[in-house]
Amino acid sequence: MLSMILTSGTSSSAQAGGGILATLVMVVAWLGVIYLIFIRPQKKQQKEMDDLRDSVKPGDNIMTTGGFYGVVLDVVDDTVIVEFGNNKNCRIPMNKNAIAEVERDEESSSEE
């Protein structure tokens, strides 16, 4: 393919145009493959995480990106108030983006 491009100056203009067209088609095809393999799955995963974080409600058990487990007490815009451990005085406000996993209560998921 590279030799066709380099020798296109000596060949007729019809062959040179065909070589450039074939190269352009191959570049577009590779860009499509890269999109399907890398970009699309990452966007899908990010959308699922955003939906998960938006669906957090009081009473949900969560795990933070730091590995701490807690219970959501309140949700205000992009902030959640989380209670960690058995100590009822350990209530920490944190950003929703710090939530890595959400575990729903069995009672609330059977009602829905």
C-alpha positions in Angstrom: 0.0 0.0 0.0 2.8 2.4 0.9 4.6 1.5 -2.3 1.5 2.5 -4.3 1.5 5.9 -2.7 5.2 6.4 -3.2 5.0 5.4 -6.9 1.8 7.2 -7.6 3.8 10.1 -9.1 5.0 7.8 -12.0 1.8 6.0 -12.6 -1.3 7.4 -14.4 -3.6 9.7 -12.5 -6.4 7.2 -12.4 -4.3 4.7 -10.5 -3.1 7.4 -8.1 -6.6 8.4 -7.3 -7.6 4.8 -6.7 -4.7 4.3 -4.3 -5.5 7.4 -2.3 -9.1 6.4 -2.2 -8.2 2.9 -0.9 -5.9 4.4 1.7 -8.6 6.8 2.8 -11.2 3.9 3.1 -8.7 1.9 5.2 -8.1 4.8 7.6 -11.8 5.4 8.0 -12.3 1.7 8.6 -9.6 1.6 11.3 -11.0 4.6 13.0 -14.4 2.9 13.1 -12.8 -0.3 14.6 -11.0 1.8 17.3 -14.3 3.6 18.1 -16.1 0.3 18.5 -13.4 -1.4 20.6 -12.3 1.5 22.9 -14.5 4.6 23.0 -18.1 3.1 22.8 -17.7 0.6 25.7 -16.1 3.3 27.9 -19.0 5.7 27.2 -21.5 3.0 28.0 -19.8 2.1 31.3 -19.7 5.8 32.3 -23.4 6.2 31.5 -24.2 3.2 33.7 -22.2 4.6 36.6 -23.9 8.0 36.2 -27.3 6.4 36.2 -26.3 4.3 39.3 -25.2 7.4 41.2 -28.3 9.4 40.2 -30.5 6.6 41.6 -29.0 6.6 45.1 -31.6 7.2 47.7 -31.6 7.2 51.6 -31.2 3.7 53.0 -28.9 2.4 50.3 -25.7 0.7 51.3 -22.8 2.0 49.3 -19.1 1.5 48.9 -16.9 4.5 48.2 -14.0 4.7 45.8 -11.8 4.6 48.9 -13.2 1.3 50.0 -15.4 2.5 52.9 -18.8 0.9 53.3 -21.7 3.1 54.6 -25.4 3.8 54.6 -26.8 6.8 52.7 -28.8 9.1 55.1 -29.7 12.0 52.8 -29.2 13.1 49.1 -28.9 16.7 48.2 -28.1 17.6 44.6 -24.6 16.2 44.0 -23.9 15.5 47.7 -24.8 12.5 49.8 -24.6 12.2 53.6 -23.2 8.8 54.5 -23.1 7.1 57.9 -20.0 4.9 58.4 -19.9 2.0 60.8 -21.9 1.5 63.9 -21.0 4.9 65.3 -24.1 7.1 64.8 -21.9 10.2 65.1 -19.8 9.4 62.0 -21.8 11.2 59.3 -19.8 12.5 56.4 -21.1 14.5 53.4 -19.4 13.5 50.2 -19.8 14.0 46.5 -21.8 11.4 44.5 -18.8 10.8 42.3 -17.1 9.1 45.2 -19.6 6.2 45.1 -18.2 3.0 43.5 -21.0 0.5 44.3 -24.6 0.6 45.5 -26.3 -2.3 47.3 -30.1 -1.9 47.6 -32.1 -3.2 50.6 -33.9 -6.4 49.7 -37.2 -5.0 51.0 -37.1 -1.9 48.8 -36.2 -3.8 45.7 -39.0 -6.3 46.1 -41.6 -3.5 46.5 -40.7 -1.9 43.1 
